[in-house]
């Protein structure tokens, strides 16, 4: 699906953009499947995504994903004049009037400021990437930023995955990035499971 249906997310062609779903929803589905795979690991996990693969691997996967989005935001195709505004304005076709108006307003807002918009996106993605390595309070702030950025991209640049325009094959990457961020939400203090046979031990 990623190869034939999504063209590898445009990664090899240089057209990959975090605003049009790169690196592809299929990759995000696969990543979520790995991170949320049921696990019987006995060690406590600091967040849900760490239960199957461990915290270090989960954090590394998060880092690679969001730094790759930062990289895509700064590629020549995405920092070119009108690149960002064109992606947004292309979403108008077939959308309900209220959503088309949002797209027009957003495209007008960044018109002529596409390079600055690309840099701002890259900085936000880099901050999000580093967030899971910070203390829980700072990690939560980074995850909230990830959710906000994902929702904005889904609404403005992905047009709800074209669901309302009748041309959708999937909801695109926005909701998947939100789900991914929630899987990294700190769980608070987690205690290790009691040792086998300790229950019922005579006092």
N, CA, C and O atoms as a DFTB+ gen file, in Angstrom:
812 C
 N C O
     1  1       0.827      -1.206       0.000
     2  2       0.000       0.000       0.000
     3  2       0.865       1.262       0.000
     4  3       0.573       2.225      -0.709
     5  1       1.931       1.243       0.804
     6  2       2.786       2.429       0.861
     7  2       3.476       2.659      -0.483
     8  3       3.635       3.799      -0.919
     9  1       3.879       1.579      -1.128
    10  2       4.591       1.691      -2.400
    11  2       3.649       2.080      -3.530
    12  3       3.844       3.103      -4.187
    13  1       2.613       1.248      -3.757
    14  2       1.748       1.456      -4.915
    15  2       0.632       2.468      -4.651
    16  3       0.237       3.201      -5.557
    17  1       0.124       2.513      -3.424
    18  2      -0.988       3.413      -3.132
    19  2      -0.569       4.824      -2.768
    20  3      -1.271       5.788      -3.075
    21  1       0.602       4.948      -2.098
    22  2       1.038       6.263      -1.628
    23  2       2.322       6.740      -2.285
    24  3       2.830       7.811      -1.952
    25  1       2.854       5.949      -3.222
    26  2       4.088       6.361      -3.892
    27  2       5.229       6.598      -2.933
    28  3       6.019       7.525      -3.110
    29  1       5.319       5.737      -1.887
    30  2       6.341       5.860      -0.844
    31  2       6.279       7.213      -0.143
    32  3       7.278       7.711       0.375
    33  1       5.077       7.795      -0.141
    34  2       4.881       9.069       0.542
    35  2       5.617      10.229      -0.093
    36  3       5.758      11.290       0.515
    37  1       6.096      10.028      -1.335
    38  2       6.846      11.084      -2.010
    39  2       8.264      11.246      -1.498
    40  3       8.947      12.204      -1.861
    41  1       8.723      10.305      -0.643
    42  2      10.037      10.438      -0.017
    43  2      11.162      10.423      -1.051
    44  3      12.096      11.220      -0.961
    45  1      11.079       9.524      -2.030
    46  2      12.157       9.380      -3.004
    47  2      12.099      10.423      -4.120
    48  3      13.096      10.657      -4.803
    49  1      10.952      11.038      -4.304
    50  2      10.798      12.020      -5.380
    51  2      11.138      13.440      -4.944
    52  3      11.224      14.343      -5.776
    53  1      11.330      13.636      -3.653
    54  2      11.590      14.975      -3.134
    55  2      10.335      15.789      -2.914
    56  3      10.408      16.964      -2.553
    57  1       9.163      15.164      -3.133
    58  2       7.897      15.885      -2.986
    59  2       7.235      15.652      -1.637
    60  3       6.153      16.179      -1.379
    61  1       7.875      14.866      -0.773
    62  2       7.280      14.578       0.534
    63  2       7.120      15.852       1.346
    64  3       8.045      16.658       1.443
    65  1       5.953      16.025       1.921
    66  2       5.675      17.206       2.733
    67  2       4.859      16.803       3.944
    68  3       3.927      16.009       3.812
    69  1       5.177      17.325       5.121
    70  2       4.352      17.040       6.296
    71  2       2.940      17.588       6.161
    72  3       2.045      17.193       6.908
    73  1       2.735      18.501       5.206
    74  2       1.407      19.066       5.007
    75  2       0.510      18.190       4.140
    76  3      -0.709      18.361       4.144
    77  1       1.097      17.254       3.397
    78  2       0.250      16.373       2.577
    79  2       0.302      14.925       3.033
    80  3      -0.082      14.022       2.290
    81  1       0.783      14.700       4.272
    82  2       0.704      13.366       4.859
    83  2       1.981      12.570       4.872
    84  3       1.972      11.416       5.302
    85  1       3.104      13.149       4.409
    86  2       4.371      12.410       4.432
    87  2       4.725      12.044       5.881
    88  3       4.420      12.803       6.802
    89  1       5.352      10.909       6.082
    90  2       5.878       9.956       5.084
    91  2       4.867       8.956       4.576
    92  3       5.239       7.981       3.923
    93  1       3.590       9.177       4.861
    94  2       2.540       8.286       4.396
    95  2       1.797       7.657       5.559
    96  3       2.408       7.227       6.537
    97  1       0.475       7.604       5.450
    98  2      -0.342       7.059       6.538
    99  2      -0.021       5.602       6.812
   100  3      -0.103       5.160       7.958
   101  1       0.347       4.842       5.781
   102  2       0.635       3.421       5.968
   103  2       1.792       3.236       6.942
   104  3       1.744       2.352       7.798
   105  1       2.829       4.058       6.822
   106  2       3.964       3.976       7.734
   107  2       3.520       4.270       9.160
   108  3       3.977       3.617      10.099
   109  1       2.640       5.237       9.329
   110  2       2.161       5.579      10.674
   111  2       1.297       4.469      11.247
   112  3       1.369       4.185      12.442
   113  1       0.465       3.827      10.395
   114  2      -0.305       2.672      10.860
   115  2       0.632       1.567      11.337
   116  3       0.393       0.961      12.381
   117  1       1.696       1.301      10.578
   118  2       2.647       0.256      10.939
   119  2       3.365       0.601      12.240
   120  3       3.560      -0.262      13.096
   121  1       3.760       1.872      12.383
   122  2       4.434       2.304      13.606
   123  2       3.526       2.145      14.818
   124  3       3.961       1.663      15.864
   125  1       2.269       2.548      14.680
   126  2       1.318       2.395      15.782
   127  2       1.087       0.930      16.121
   128  3       0.945       0.580      17.292
   129  1       1.048       0.069      15.104
   130  2       0.860      -1.363      15.338
   131  2       2.003      -1.939      16.159
   132  3       1.783      -2.751      17.057
   133  1       3.230      -1.515      15.847
   134  2       4.394      -1.996      16.593
   135  2       4.367      -1.481      18.036
   136  3       4.579      -2.244      18.978
   137  1       4.106      -0.196      18.195
   138  2       4.163       0.409      19.527
   139  2       3.020      -0.034      20.429
   140  3       3.188      -0.133      21.644
   141  1       1.855      -0.302      19.838
   142  2       0.682      -0.658      20.644
   143  2       0.419      -2.153      20.670
   144  3      -0.634      -2.595      21.131
   145  1       1.383      -2.943      20.170
   146  2       1.228      -4.399      20.167
   147  2       1.105      -4.896      21.609
   148  3       1.903      -4.506      22.461
   149  1       0.109      -5.758      21.897
   150  2      -0.040      -6.257      23.273
   151  2       1.256      -6.904      23.763
   152  3       1.902      -7.655      23.032
   153  1       1.618      -6.609      24.987
   154  2       2.875      -7.114      25.526
   155  2       2.683      -7.599      26.951
   156  3       1.884      -7.057      27.715
   157  1       3.449      -8.649      27.293
   158  2       3.403      -9.155      28.663
   159  2       4.705      -8.859      29.404
   160  3       5.074      -9.551      30.353
   161  1       5.408      -7.780      28.927
   162  2       6.656      -7.398      29.593
   163  2       6.391      -7.101      31.059
   164  3       5.413      -6.436      31.402
   165  1       7.256      -7.590      31.908
   166  2       7.052      -7.419      33.338
   167  2       7.509      -6.076      33.870
   168  3       7.156      -5.704      34.989
   169  1       8.293      -5.335      33.085
   170  2       8.819      -4.063      33.563
   171  2       7.798      -2.945      33.360
   172  3       7.091      -2.935      32.352
   173  1       7.712      -2.008      34.298
   174  2       6.772      -0.895      34.142
   175  2       7.219       0.032      33.019
   176  3       8.415       0.171      32.761
   177  1       6.270       0.657      32.359
   178  2       6.574       1.548      31.242
   179  2       6.165       2.973      31.602
   180  3       5.129       3.180      32.234
   181  1       6.979       3.965      31.199
   182  2       6.637       5.354      31.514
   183  2       5.510       5.901      30.652
   184  3       4.897       6.905      31.013
   185  1       5.219       5.258      29.510
   186  2       4.113       5.650      28.646
   187  2       3.700       4.412      27.840
   188  3       4.467       3.459      27.707
   189  1       2.481       4.446      27.310
   190  2       1.912       3.262      26.661
   191  2       2.763       2.748      25.510
   192  3       2.917       1.537      25.355
   193  1       3.321       3.645      24.699
   194  2       4.093       3.233      23.524
   195  2       5.351       2.457      23.883
   196  3       5.950       1.816      23.020
   197  1       5.764       2.509      25.161
   198  2       6.983       1.824      25.581
   199  2       6.733       0.395      26.037
   200  3       7.688      -0.336      26.296
   201  1       5.491      -0.019      26.142
   202  2       5.194      -1.323      26.723
   203  2       5.699      -2.483      25.875
   204  3       6.183      -3.478      26.416
   205  1       5.594      -2.370      24.565
   206  2       5.976      -3.484      23.697
   207  2       7.456      -3.484      23.341
   208  3       8.072      -4.547      23.259
   209  1       8.038      -2.300      23.127
   210  2       9.418      -2.235      22.616
   211  2      10.402      -1.630      23.604
   212  3      11.607      -1.638      23.350
   213  1       9.918      -1.105      24.723
   214  2      10.789      -0.458      25.682
   215  2      10.877       1.037      25.441
   216  3      10.645       1.506      24.326
   217  1      11.209       1.783      26.477
   218  2      11.199       3.243      26.400
   219  2      12.255       3.777      25.445
   220  3      11.987       4.720      24.701
   221  1      13.444       3.197      25.451
   222  2      14.517       3.722      24.603
   223  2      14.196       3.584      23.123
   224  3      14.397       4.522      22.352
   225  1      13.699       2.418      22.722
   226  2      13.345       2.205      21.316
   227  2      12.162       3.085      20.929
   228  3      12.153       3.669      19.845
   229  1      11.161       3.184      21.808
   230  2       9.984       4.005      21.513
   231  2      10.369       5.468      21.337
   232  3       9.887       6.131      20.419
   233  1      11.232       5.974      22.206
   234  2      11.674       7.362      22.080
   235  2      12.475       7.574      20.792
   236  3      12.345       8.607      20.134
   237  1      13.306       6.586      20.439
   238  2      14.095       6.704      19.212
   239  2      13.194       6.742      17.982
   240  3      13.457       7.498      17.047
   241  1      12.141       5.940      17.973
   242  2      11.206       5.939      16.846
   243  2      10.482       7.279      16.735
   244  3      10.302       7.807      15.637
   245  1      10.072       7.820      17.872
   246  2       9.440       9.153      17.898
   247  2      10.391      10.203      17.343
   248  3       9.998      11.041      16.531
   249  1      11.653      10.154      17.790
   250  2      12.652      11.122      17.351
   251  2      12.853      11.057      15.837
   252  3      12.892      12.090      15.168
   253  1      12.980       9.844      15.301
   254  2      13.189       9.677      13.856
   255  2      11.998      10.212      13.076
   256  3      12.178      10.902      12.072
   257  1      10.785       9.904      13.523
   258  2       9.583      10.356      12.815
   259  2       9.520      11.880      12.747
   260  3       9.368      12.444      11.664
   261  1       9.634      12.547      13.885
   262  2       9.423      13.999      13.908
   263  2      10.598      14.761      13.319
   264  3      10.405      15.832      12.743
   265  1      11.813      14.237      13.450
   266  2      12.939      14.893      12.781
   267  2      12.848      14.728      11.271
   268  3      13.270      15.607      10.520
   269  1      12.292      13.591      10.821
   270  2      12.095      13.426       9.371
   271  2      11.061      14.421       8.860
   272  3      11.197      14.935       7.750
   273  1      10.027      14.701       9.655
   274  2       9.045      15.713       9.261
   275  2       9.692      17.099       9.202
   276  3       9.394      17.895       8.312
   277  1      10.581      17.376      10.161
   278  2      11.305      18.653      10.132
   279  2      12.166      18.753       8.872
   280  3      12.252      19.812       8.251
   281  1      12.795      17.646       8.506
   282  2      13.623      17.626       7.296
   283  2      12.769      17.868       6.054
   284  3      13.123      18.675       5.195
   285  1      11.643      17.163       5.968
   286  2      10.765      17.330       4.809
   287  2      10.292      18.779       4.689
   288  3      10.180      19.304       3.581
   289  1      10.015      19.425       5.821
   290  2       9.532      20.808       5.792
   291  2      10.552      21.760       5.185
   292  3      10.190      22.824       4.683
   293  1      11.842      21.378       5.230
   294  2      12.897      22.267       4.762
   295  2      13.493      21.855       3.416
   296  3      14.457      22.471       2.960
   297  1      12.943      20.832       2.777
   298  2      13.450      20.442       1.462
   299  2      13.120      21.533       0.441
   300  3      12.182      22.304       0.645
   301  1      13.883      21.607      -0.657
   302  2      13.652      22.680      -1.643
   303  2      12.211      22.774      -2.130
   304  3      11.691      23.873      -2.322
   305  1      11.566      21.627      -2.329
   306  2      10.193      21.652      -2.842
   307  2       9.232      22.305      -1.864
   308  3       8.229      22.888      -2.275
   309  1       9.528      22.214      -0.572
   310  2       8.599      22.716       0.441
   311  2       8.929      24.109       0.949
   312  3       8.103      24.744       1.604
   313  1      10.137      24.593       0.649
   314  2      10.451      25.969       1.040
   315  2      10.443      26.923      -0.155
   316  3      10.804      28.093      -0.034
   317  1      10.027      26.405      -1.300
   318  2       9.952      27.235      -2.499
   319  2       8.820      28.256      -2.382
   320  3       7.888      28.048      -1.606
   321  1       8.884      29.346      -3.132
   322  2       7.797      30.334      -3.121
   323  2       6.448      29.691      -3.451
   324  3       6.333      28.937      -4.417
   325  1       5.457      29.987      -2.661
   326  2       4.075      29.512      -2.828
   327  2       3.897      28.022      -2.542
   328  3       2.805      27.492      -2.745
   329  1       4.935      27.336      -2.079
   330  2       4.811      25.895      -1.847
   331  2       3.774      25.589      -0.763
   332  3       2.890      24.756      -0.963
   333  1       3.885      26.261       0.374
   334  2       2.959      26.003       1.481
   335  2       1.564      26.489       1.138
   336  3       0.591      25.769       1.359
   337  1       1.447      27.691       0.605
   338  2       0.123      28.238       0.294
   339  2      -0.565      27.433      -0.796
   340  3      -1.788      27.297      -0.777
   341  1       0.193      26.895      -1.748
   342  2      -0.413      26.088      -2.805
   343  2      -0.964      24.772      -2.258
   344  3      -2.029      24.325      -2.683
   345  1      -0.256      24.155      -1.328
   346  2      -0.751      22.911      -0.715
   347  2      -2.084      23.160      -0.031
   348  3      -3.008      22.353      -0.131
   349  1      -2.175      24.289       0.668
   350  2      -3.411      24.607       1.391
   351  2      -4.539      24.963       0.429
   352  3      -5.658      24.475       0.582
   353  1      -4.260      25.800      -0.550
   354  2      -5.320      26.231      -1.477
   355  2      -5.823      25.070      -2.336
   356  3      -6.973      25.083      -2.776
   357  1      -4.977      24.068      -2.577
   358  2      -5.412      22.908      -3.357
   359  2      -6.491      22.110      -2.656
   360  3      -7.182      21.314      -3.290
   361  1      -6.647      22.311      -1.347
   362  2      -7.644      21.575      -0.582
   363  2      -9.052      22.152      -0.723
   364  3     -10.018      21.535      -0.273
   365  1      -9.179      23.322      -1.338
   366  2     -10.491      23.969      -1.442
   367  2     -11.475      23.188      -2.301
   368  3     -12.667      23.139      -1.996
   369  1     -10.987      22.584      -3.365
   370  2     -11.867      21.958      -4.340
   371  2     -12.742      20.874      -3.721
   372  3     -12.245      19.921      -3.122
   373  1     -14.052      21.037      -3.877
   374  2     -15.015      20.047      -3.419
   375  2     -15.354      20.103      -1.950
   376  3     -16.210      19.347      -1.491
   377  1     -14.707      20.980      -1.194
   378  2     -14.958      21.048       0.242
   379  2     -16.204      21.879       0.531
   380  3     -16.579      22.726      -0.280
   381  1     -16.853      21.650       1.680
   382  2     -17.968      22.514       2.084
   383  2     -17.504      23.969       2.154
   384  3     -16.315      24.237       2.328
   385  1     -18.440      24.902       2.019
   386  2     -18.093      26.314       1.967
   387  2     -17.293      26.792       3.161
   388  3     -16.344      27.558       2.996
   389  1     -17.660      26.350       4.382
   390  2     -16.965      26.822       5.576
   391  2     -15.516      26.345       5.606
   392  3     -14.623      27.077       6.034
   393  1     -15.285      25.103       5.147
   394  2     -13.924      24.578       5.144
   395  2     -13.100      25.210       4.018
   396  3     -11.912      25.484       4.192
   397  1     -13.727      25.438       2.876
   398  2     -13.037      26.125       1.776
   399  2     -12.630      27.531       2.198
   400  3     -11.570      28.017       1.806
   401  1     -13.481      28.191       3.005
   402  2     -13.150      29.535       3.487
   403  2     -11.947      29.496       4.428
   404  3     -11.092      30.380       4.385
   405  1     -11.882      28.475       5.273
   406  2     -10.726      28.317       6.156
   407  2      -9.463      28.125       5.331
   408  3      -8.425      28.720       5.622
   409  1      -9.557      27.293       4.302
   410  2      -8.394      27.050       3.440
   411  2      -7.939      28.327       2.735
   412  3      -6.744      28.615       2.662
   413  1      -8.905      29.089       2.218
   414  2      -8.552      30.340       1.538
   415  2      -7.870      31.307       2.498
   416  3      -6.872      31.940       2.153
   417  1      -8.414      31.415       3.701
   418  2      -7.837      32.321       4.682
   419  2      -6.421      31.895       5.087
   420  3      -5.525      32.731       5.206
   421  1      -6.229      30.590       5.297
   422  2      -4.910      30.097       5.684
   423  2      -3.910      30.272       4.552
   424  3      -2.767      30.665       4.786
   425  1      -4.337      29.981       3.314
   426  2      -3.444      30.149       2.161
   427  2      -3.054      31.607       1.987
   428  3      -1.904      31.911       1.670
   429  1      -4.014      32.517       2.196
   430  2      -3.731      33.943       2.083
   431  2      -2.780      34.401       3.188
   432  3      -1.940      35.274       2.970
   433  1      -2.916      33.805       4.379
   434  2      -2.096      34.193       5.516
   435  2      -0.621      33.884       5.276
   436  3       0.248      34.667       5.658
   437  1      -0.336      32.739       4.640
   438  2       1.062      32.336       4.452
   439  2       1.605      32.710       3.073
   440  3       2.792      32.531       2.802
   441  1       0.737      33.228       2.204
   442  2       1.194      33.606       0.863
   443  2       2.322      34.629       0.956
   444  3       2.193      35.657       1.621
   445  1       3.418      34.334       0.284
   446  2       4.570      35.217       0.338
   447  2       5.441      35.004       1.562
   448  3       6.512      35.599       1.677
   449  1       4.987      34.157       2.475
   450  2       5.741      33.857       3.697
   451  2       6.016      32.351       3.784
   452  3       6.143      31.798       4.876
   453  1       6.106      31.702       2.630
   454  2       6.202      30.243       2.611
   455  2       7.487      29.744       3.261
   456  3       7.467      28.740       3.973
   457  1       8.597      30.426       3.029
   458  2       9.859      30.019       3.641
   459  2       9.780      30.131       5.157
   460  3      10.210      29.229       5.877
   461  1       9.231      31.239       5.637
   462  2       9.089      31.418       7.082
   463  2       8.172      30.363       7.673
   464  3       8.428      29.859       8.767
   465  1       7.093      30.019       6.950
   466  2       6.170      28.986       7.420
   467  2       6.864      27.634       7.491
   468  3       6.653      26.877       8.438
   469  1       7.688      27.328       6.500
   470  2       8.417      26.055       6.492
   471  2       9.399      25.986       7.655
   472  3       9.530      24.947       8.302
   473  1      10.086      27.091       7.917
   474  2      11.036      27.122       9.028
   475  2      10.302      26.976      10.356
   476  3      10.756      26.249      11.240
   477  1       9.173      27.661      10.500
   478  2       8.396      27.560      11.735
   479  2       7.920      26.130      11.967
   480  3       7.956      25.631      13.092
   481  1       7.473      25.474      10.896
   482  2       7.056      24.078      11.010
   483  2       8.226      23.195      11.431
   484  3       8.084      22.348      12.312
   485  1       9.378      23.395      10.803
   486  2      10.551      22.583      11.121
   487  2      10.964      22.754      12.580
   488  3      11.303      21.778      13.249
   489  1      10.936      23.982      13.073
   490  2      11.284      24.245      14.473
   491  2      10.290      23.552      15.401
   492  3      10.691      22.934      16.388
   493  1       8.994      23.652      15.090
   494  2       7.979      22.996      15.908
   495  2       8.184      21.487      15.921
   496  3       8.091      20.856      16.974
   497  1       8.464      20.902      14.747
   498  2       8.685      19.462      14.667
   499  2       9.911      19.050      15.478
   500  3       9.883      18.019      16.150
   501  1      10.979      19.832      15.427
   502  2      12.200      19.524      16.180
   503  2      11.938      19.585      17.684
   504  3      12.435      18.746      18.436
   505  1      11.162      20.573      18.121
   506  2      10.813      20.669      19.537
   507  2       9.990      19.473      19.975
   508  3      10.196      18.932      21.061
   509  1       9.060      19.063      19.130
   510  2       8.236      17.891      19.427
   511  2       9.108      16.638      19.496
   512  3       8.927      15.800      20.379
   513  1      10.049      16.514      18.566
   514  2      10.930      15.342      18.526
   515  2      11.700      15.186      19.830
   516  3      11.831      14.080      20.354
   517  1      12.212      16.304      20.354
   518  2      13.023      16.257      21.579
   519  2      12.174      16.120      22.832
   520  3      12.686      15.774      23.897
   521  1      10.889      16.387      22.713
   522  2      10.028      16.467      23.892
   523  2       9.968      15.214      24.726
   524  3       9.887      15.304      25.951
   525  1      10.006      14.028      24.104
   526  2       9.850      12.789      24.874
   527  2      11.081      12.467      25.711
   528  3      11.050      11.551      26.533
   529  1      12.169      13.216      25.509
   530  2      13.379      13.013      26.305
   531  2      13.430      13.944      27.516
   532  3      14.373      13.889      28.304
   533  1      12.425      14.790      27.661
   534  2      12.410      15.756      28.750
   535  2      11.643      15.216      29.943
   536  3      11.029      14.152      29.863
   537  1      11.677      15.943      31.043
   538  2      10.919      15.538      32.231
   539  2       9.426      15.529      31.885
   540  3       9.011      16.191      30.933
   541  1       8.612      14.783      32.649
   542  2       7.207      14.594      32.279
   543  2       6.423      15.872      32.009
   544  3       5.624      15.908      31.073
   545  1       6.627      16.920      32.800
   546  2       5.851      18.143      32.587
   547  2       6.192      18.775      31.243
   548  3       5.299      19.238      30.534
   549  1       7.484      18.801      30.883
   550  2       7.898      19.349      29.593
   551  2       7.495      18.423      28.460
   552  3       7.144      18.882      27.374
   553  1       7.545      17.113      28.710
   554  2       7.122      16.148      27.687
   555  2       5.641      16.333      27.359
   556  3       5.248      16.249      26.195
   557  1       4.830      16.582      28.368
   558  2       3.402      16.810      28.138
   559  2       3.182      18.055      27.284
   560  3       2.319      18.060      26.406
   561  1       3.958      19.111      27.537
   562  2       3.834      20.330      26.734
   563  2       4.183      20.049      25.279
   564  3       3.511      20.540      24.372
   565  1       5.236      19.258      25.050
   566  2       5.625      18.911      23.687
   567  2       4.565      18.051      23.012
   568  3       4.310      18.198      21.817
   569  1       3.951      17.159      23.771
   570  2       2.905      16.299      23.207
   571  2       1.649      17.107      22.885
   572  3       0.983      16.844      21.884
   573  1       1.322      18.087      23.728
   574  2       0.196      18.977      23.417
   575  2       0.490      19.744      22.137
   576  3      -0.390      19.904      21.291
   577  1       1.725      20.222      21.988
   578  2       2.109      20.906      20.749
   579  2       1.965      19.970      19.555
   580  3       1.494      20.385      18.496
   581  1       2.366      18.710      19.719
   582  2       2.226      17.730      18.635
   583  2       0.766      17.556      18.239
   584  3       0.440      17.492      17.054
   585  1      -0.106      17.479      19.233
   586  2      -1.542      17.299      18.955
   587  2      -2.100      18.523      18.237
   588  3      -2.838      18.389      17.261
   589  1      -1.748      19.714      18.717
   590  2      -2.248      20.943      18.095
   591  2      -1.766      21.048      16.653
   592  3      -2.554      21.353      15.758
   593  1      -0.472      20.796      16.420
   594  2       0.082      20.863      15.068
   595  2      -0.586      19.832      14.165
   596  3      -0.916      20.130      13.017
   597  1      -0.785      18.616      14.683
   598  2      -1.414      17.565      13.878
   599  2      -2.845      17.939      13.496
   600  3      -3.267      17.713      12.362
   601  1      -3.591      18.511      14.444
   602  2      -4.978      18.896      14.158
   603  2      -5.026      20.029      13.140
   604  3      -5.853      20.010      12.228
   605  1      -4.143      21.018      13.288
   606  2      -4.106      22.133      12.339
   607  2      -3.777      21.622      10.941
   608  3      -4.419      22.016       9.967
   609  1      -2.782      20.752      10.838
   610  2      -2.422      20.186       9.533
   611  2      -3.595      19.407       8.954
   612  3      -3.889      19.517       7.763
   613  1      -4.269      18.616       9.796
   614  2      -5.378      17.781       9.305
   615  2      -6.516      18.639       8.779
   616  3      -7.104      18.325       7.744
   617  1      -6.832      19.721       9.485
   618  2      -7.957      20.571       9.084
   619  2      -7.586      21.455       7.894
   620  3      -8.310      21.502       6.900
   621  1      -6.453      22.156       8.001
   622  2      -6.116      23.189       7.024
   623  2      -5.435      22.626       5.785
   624  3      -5.804      22.973       4.664
   625  1      -4.440      21.758       5.978
   626  2      -3.638      21.291       4.844
   627  2      -4.109      19.966       4.260
   628  3      -3.851      19.678       3.091
   629  1      -4.800      19.155       5.067
   630  2      -5.272      17.858       4.579
   631  2      -6.773      17.822       4.353
   632  3      -7.306      16.840       3.837
   633  1      -7.460      18.900       4.741
   634  2      -8.898      18.977       4.509
   635  2      -9.669      17.803       5.078
   636  3     -10.529      17.235       4.405
   637  1      -9.360      17.432       6.333
   638  2      -9.981      16.272       6.976
   639  2      -9.787      15.004       6.140
   640  3     -10.641      14.117       6.143
   641  1      -8.657      14.921       5.425
   642  2      -8.411      13.745       4.597
   643  2      -9.340      13.659       3.402
   644  3      -9.517      12.586       2.826
   645  1      -9.941      14.796       3.020
   646  2     -10.896      14.875       1.900
   647  2     -12.170      14.071       2.150
   648  3     -12.896      13.741       1.212
   649  1     -12.438      13.757       3.419
   650  2     -13.640      12.990       3.756
   651  2     -14.908      13.737       3.342
   652  3     -15.831      13.146       2.780
   653  1     -14.944      15.049       3.626
   654  2     -16.136      15.839       3.326
   655  2     -16.265      16.160       1.841
   656  3     -17.332      16.558       1.375
   657  1     -15.167      15.982       1.098
   658  2     -15.202      16.248      -0.344
   659  2     -15.549      14.990      -1.136
   660  3     -15.700      15.040      -2.357
   661  1     -15.674      13.872      -0.440
   662  2     -16.046      12.626      -1.098
   663  2     -14.925      11.957      -1.860
   664  3     -15.174      11.061      -2.667
   665  1     -13.680      12.379      -1.615
   666  2     -12.566      11.778      -2.340
   667  2     -11.587      11.071      -1.440
   668  3     -10.428      10.878      -1.809
   669  1     -12.039      10.679      -0.255
   670  2     -11.124      10.109       0.729
   671  2     -10.941       8.611       0.539
   672  3     -11.889       7.894       0.218
   673  1      -9.711       8.145       0.741
   674  2      -9.435       6.716       0.840
   675  2      -9.031       6.355       2.263
   676  3      -9.100       5.191       2.655
   677  1      -8.610       7.351       3.036
   678  2      -8.281       7.195       4.453
   679  2      -8.279       8.591       5.060
   680  3      -8.292       9.575       4.320
   681  1      -8.262       8.706       6.386
   682  2      -8.333      10.045       7.010
   683  2      -7.037      10.833       6.948
   684  3      -6.983      11.952       7.456
   685  1      -5.990      10.284       6.340
   686  2      -4.672      10.909       6.219
   687  2      -3.937      10.875       7.557
   688  3      -4.363      10.181       8.480
   689  1      -2.850      11.613       7.665
   690  2      -1.924      11.426       8.781
   691  2      -2.309      12.150      10.067
   692  3      -1.851      11.767      11.143
   693  1      -3.139      13.186       9.982
   694  2      -3.448      13.995      11.155
   695  2      -3.941      13.207      12.352
   696  3      -3.333      13.296      13.419
   697  1      -5.025      12.431      12.226
   698  2      -5.514      11.666      13.377
   699  2      -4.503      10.644      13.885
   700  3      -4.467      10.356      15.082
   701  1      -3.682      10.093      12.994
   702  2      -2.687       9.109      13.403
   703  2      -1.601       9.755      14.263
   704  3      -1.126       9.153      15.226
   705  1      -1.212      10.978      13.914
   706  2      -0.227      11.691      14.716
   707  2      -0.786      12.039      16.094
   708  3      -0.054      12.022      17.083
   709  1      -2.075      12.352      16.161
   710  2      -2.712      12.613      17.457
   711  2      -2.700      11.346      18.309
   712  3      -2.335      11.387      19.484
   713  1      -3.103      10.213      17.711
   714  2      -3.109       8.944      18.442
   715  2      -1.705       8.584      18.909
   716  3      -1.520       8.092      20.023
   717  1      -0.726       8.828      18.059
   718  2       0.661       8.540      18.413
   719  2       1.099       9.379      19.611
   720  3       1.741       8.868      20.528
   721  1       0.749      10.671      19.603
   722  2       1.104      11.543      20.721
   723  2       0.461      11.056      22.020
   724  3       1.094      11.089      23.076
   725  1      -0.771      10.612      21.948
   726  2      -1.453      10.116      23.148
   727  2      -0.788       8.848      23.671
   728  3      -0.781       8.603      24.877
   729  1      -0.223       8.035      22.764
   730  2       0.461       6.808      23.182
   731  2       1.747       7.104      23.940
   732  3       2.256       6.238      24.651
   733  1       2.284       8.322      23.798
   734  2       3.503       8.721      24.497
   735  2       3.212       9.547      25.749
   736  3       4.139      10.000      26.420
   737  1       1.949       9.744      26.066
   738  2       1.600      10.566      27.223
   739  2       2.108       9.900      28.501
   740  3       1.825       8.723      28.727
   741  1       2.855      10.626      29.344
   742  2       3.390      10.026      30.582
   743  2       2.283       9.440      31.448
   744  3       1.229      10.049      31.634
   745  1       2.543       8.237      31.978
   746  2       1.533       7.534      32.755
   747  2       1.579       7.879      34.236
   748  3       0.733       7.419      35.003
   749  1       2.546       8.674      34.644
   750  2       2.683       8.962      36.059
   751  2       3.510       7.882      36.731
   752  3       4.200       7.118      36.056
   753  1       3.450       7.812      38.030
   754  2       4.253       6.840      38.768
   755  2       3.678       5.452      38.571
   756  3       2.520       5.189      38.893
   757  1       4.510       4.565      38.037
   758  2       4.084       3.187      37.800
   759  2       4.937       2.273      38.650
   760  3       6.166       2.331      38.604
   761  1       4.289       1.439      39.418
   762  2       5.025       0.521      40.277
   763  2       5.206      -0.810      39.582
   764  3       4.369      -1.219      38.778
   765  1       6.283      -1.474      39.887
   766  2       6.553      -2.781      39.289
   767  2       5.551      -3.785      39.816
   768  3       5.102      -3.664      40.956
   769  1       5.181      -4.795      38.998
   770  2       4.236      -5.801      39.446
   771  2       4.799      -6.596      40.610
   772  3       6.009      -6.799      40.712
   773  1       3.911      -7.045      41.486
   774  2       4.328      -7.797      42.642
   775  2       4.954      -9.112      42.221
   776  3       4.552      -9.700      41.217
   777  1       5.930      -9.577      42.977
   778  2       6.604     -10.819      42.621
   779  2       5.642     -11.983      42.761
   780  3       4.771     -11.990      43.631
   781  1       5.818     -12.974      41.882
   782  2       4.945     -14.138      41.879
   783  2       5.043     -14.840      43.225
   784  3       6.133     -15.052      43.757
   785  1       3.910     -15.187      43.752
   786  2       3.866     -15.937      44.987
   787  2       3.913     -15.083      46.235
   788  3       3.819     -15.589      47.354
   789  1       4.062     -13.750      46.028
   790  2       4.155     -12.884      47.217
   791  2       2.812     -12.676      47.864
   792  3       2.729     -12.427      49.067
   793  1       1.730     -12.777      47.060
   794  2       0.393     -12.586      47.603
   795  2       0.026     -13.784      48.478
   796  3       0.310     -14.930      48.130
   797  1      -0.560     -13.524      49.530
   798  2      -1.010     -14.593      50.409
   799  2       0.078     -15.143      51.303
   800  3      -0.139     -16.099      52.049
   801  1       1.281     -14.522      51.225
   802  2       2.381     -15.001      52.048
   803  2       2.069     -14.732      53.530
   804  3       1.581     -13.661      53.892
   805  1       2.348     -15.679      54.331
   806  2       2.018     -15.533      55.742
   807  2       2.829     -14.411      56.371
   808  3       4.004     -14.224      56.055
   809  1       2.190     -13.673      57.259
   810  2       2.871     -12.567      57.900
   811  2       3.880     -13.109      58.900
   812  3       4.573     -12.334      59.560
